[in-house]
Amino acid sequence: MKNFELSLEREIDFMNKYGLTADELFLMRLIFLAQEDRDLYLNKYFRENSLGYSITDLLKSLQTKEIINKSYKIPEKGTVFNPKDVEFNKQVLKGFLQHSEDLGMELFESYPVSTVINGKTFSLRNIAKFYKSFDDFCFAYGKEIKFDPERHKYIMDLLEWAKENNLIHSGLGDFIISRKWLDLEEMKDGEMGTFNTNELI
């Protein structure tokens, strides 16, 4: 799930809010990726880190700043480090998601490109009608779901179900603004009838 593509301005805001150094933020991003089974970058960092940075010291600093939970036992130097064991403060993680494009990026990439209604093809990913930039789109979506990773996962599962059943006929901007996932939820639960597709775009 975690692309963590922060705009430079949002990245600086996040660093200032939590008092992070660039090294600490970078290590956080590597750990997030590793926790999503994308540990290639963290492994490379461990192998090729010749700048003298101590991972243990960075982890201790993050724990002191309450970025990492106090309950997490930091491994001693020379012992095995498992990034999936790192426990991040949930509020900080939520704050990170607020400053990132991650949730919106995953929704955008998973959303159908187009649909055909009455023999005509309609684009579904055009967000320019509703948002000034991709960053605005991502932030709007995150705000709608209160930057909740579990809610996002639930919506993504609903979206996959709807795609399998050919039920996505609204544009992505309308999907967010109108909270169309609530309609999908009711349809999946059998509480709604079928839509008139002429009214969906």
C-alpha atoms as one frame of an Amber mdcrd trajectory, in Angstrom:
protein
   0.000   0.000   0.000   2.698   2.540   0.825   4.118   4.559  -2.146   4.813
   7.485   0.220   5.286  10.034  -2.489   5.338  13.246  -0.503   5.538  16.574
  -2.240   8.564  18.491  -1.003   6.411  21.072   0.782   4.339  18.445   2.574
   7.486  16.508   3.466   9.016  19.573   5.098   5.757  20.241   6.951   5.760
  16.679   8.293   9.394  16.912   9.374   8.772  20.208  11.155   5.616  18.956
  12.870   7.361  15.949  14.414  10.881  17.355  14.737  12.385  14.811  12.347
  15.748  14.923  10.653  16.037  13.961   6.987  17.799  10.722   8.008  14.994
   9.774  10.395  12.305  10.409   7.796  14.238   8.446   5.202  14.590   5.471
   7.541  10.866   5.647   8.330  10.039   5.465   4.640  12.348   2.476   4.147
  10.760   0.667   7.088   7.240   1.403   5.815   8.151  -0.096   2.453   9.771
  -3.125   4.079   6.644  -3.707   6.138   4.784  -3.978   2.834   7.242  -6.657
   1.650   9.201  -4.135  -0.414  12.432  -4.545   1.538  14.816  -4.245  -1.403
  15.612  -0.625  -0.527  16.157  -1.257   3.164  18.459  -4.167   2.372  20.426
  -1.974  -0.021  20.641   0.718   2.644  22.046  -1.781   5.153  24.574  -3.145
   2.651  25.795   0.141   1.249  25.435   2.565   4.146  28.899   4.030   4.313
  27.935   7.382   5.809  28.436   6.233   9.372  24.774   6.430  10.342  23.784
   3.954  13.017  20.368   2.432  12.360  20.111   1.653  16.071  20.761   5.288
  16.989  18.166   6.495  14.480  15.603   4.058  15.880  16.364   5.237  19.420
  15.935   8.842  18.331  12.596   8.025  16.682  11.496   6.297  19.867  12.531
   9.276  21.984  10.424  11.501  19.716   7.529   9.054  20.184   7.422   8.204
  16.474   8.061   4.575  17.393   6.128   3.119  20.343   7.984   2.722  23.624
   6.859  -0.923  23.712   9.062  -1.724  20.705  12.355  -3.283  21.791  15.140
  -1.855  19.651  17.612  -4.579  18.696  21.173  -4.190  19.874  23.912  -3.447
  17.355  24.978  -6.598  15.540  21.674  -8.416  16.127  18.909  -9.191  13.620
  16.615  -6.305  12.690  13.120  -7.205  11.459  11.355  -4.082  10.101   7.951
  -5.741  10.495   8.446  -5.705  14.255   8.705  -1.907  14.377   5.590  -0.423
  15.962   4.811   3.136  14.884   2.680   5.565  16.843  -0.742   5.395  15.159
  -1.243   9.149  15.331   2.104   9.756  13.652   1.301   7.179  10.981  -2.010
   8.929  10.367  -0.169  12.242  10.171   2.226  10.768   7.644  -0.649   9.590
   5.492  -2.137  13.089   5.671   1.055  14.433   4.150   1.447  11.713   1.533
  -0.216  10.808  -1.746  -0.217   7.129  -0.906  -3.907   6.406  -0.396  -5.033
   8.465  -3.373  -2.332   6.993  -5.585  -3.481   3.450  -4.870  -7.116   4.371
  -5.519  -6.184   6.110  -8.784  -4.118   3.169 -10.029  -6.840   0.638  -9.146
  -9.775   2.594 -10.539 -10.992   1.533 -14.027  -9.684   3.694 -16.858 -12.975
   3.732 -18.766 -16.405   2.192 -19.128 -18.780   1.625 -22.035 -22.396   2.775
 -21.752 -24.833   2.419 -24.647 -21.947   1.796 -27.003 -20.021   4.916 -25.967
 -16.724   4.866 -24.073 -16.387   7.205 -21.096 -13.150   8.042 -19.283 -13.373
   7.426 -15.542 -10.037   8.712 -14.224 -10.256  12.359 -15.276  -9.939  14.273
 -12.006  -9.242  17.737 -13.488 -12.932  18.662 -13.363 -12.921  18.506  -9.568
  -9.328  19.059  -8.412  -6.581  21.556  -9.219  -3.798  18.987  -8.916  -3.129
  15.336  -8.214  -2.005  16.322  -4.738  -5.392  17.995  -4.121  -7.151  14.863
  -5.329  -5.139  12.621  -3.003  -5.682  14.917  -0.033  -9.437  15.152  -0.721
  -9.775  11.379  -0.782  -7.712  10.984   2.376  -9.797  13.600   4.131 -13.051
  11.861   3.132 -11.907   8.645   4.808 -10.201  10.473   7.713  -6.826   9.135
   6.545  -7.754   5.759   7.971  -5.666   2.948   6.400  -8.215   0.314   7.443
 -11.073   2.264   5.867  -9.006   2.657   2.715  -8.346  -1.083   2.574 -12.069
  -1.744   2.960 -12.866   0.641   0.093 -10.217  -0.967  -2.101 -11.775  -4.390
  -1.449 -15.199  -2.984  -2.368 -13.715  -1.492  -5.521 -12.247  -4.842  -6.587
 -15.616  -6.510  -5.999 -17.378  -3.802  -8.037 -14.872  -4.137 -10.884 -15.394
  -7.896 -10.995 -19.149  -7.290 -11.261 -18.874  -4.415 -13.775 -20.471  -1.922
 -11.398 -18.116   1.061 -11.772 -19.759   3.630 -14.026 -18.983   6.935 -12.287
 -15.913   9.082 -12.684 -13.234   9.009 -10.001 -13.914  12.571  -8.860 -17.602
  11.792  -8.378 -16.666   8.529  -6.647 -14.916  10.553  -3.943 -17.180  13.589
  -3.678 -20.358  11.472  -3.632 -18.784   8.722  -1.502 -19.878   6.114  -4.022
 -18.276   3.368  -1.958 -21.306   3.641   0.326 -23.504   2.688  -2.649 -21.192
  -0.218  -3.429 -21.369  -1.311   0.193 -25.170  -1.399   0.076 -25.165  -3.182
  -3.270 -22.790  -5.819  -1.981 -24.978  -6.302   1.078 -28.003  -6.678  -1.227
 -29.764  -3.589   0.059 -29.965  -1.759  -3.274 -31.373  -2.634  -6.642 -29.614
  -2.060  -9.952 -28.683   1.407 -11.176 -29.799   3.097 -14.347 -26.376   3.420
 -15.976 -27.549   6.446 -18.020 -27.491   8.459 -14.794 -24.074   7.434 -13.549
 -21.525   9.421 -15.528
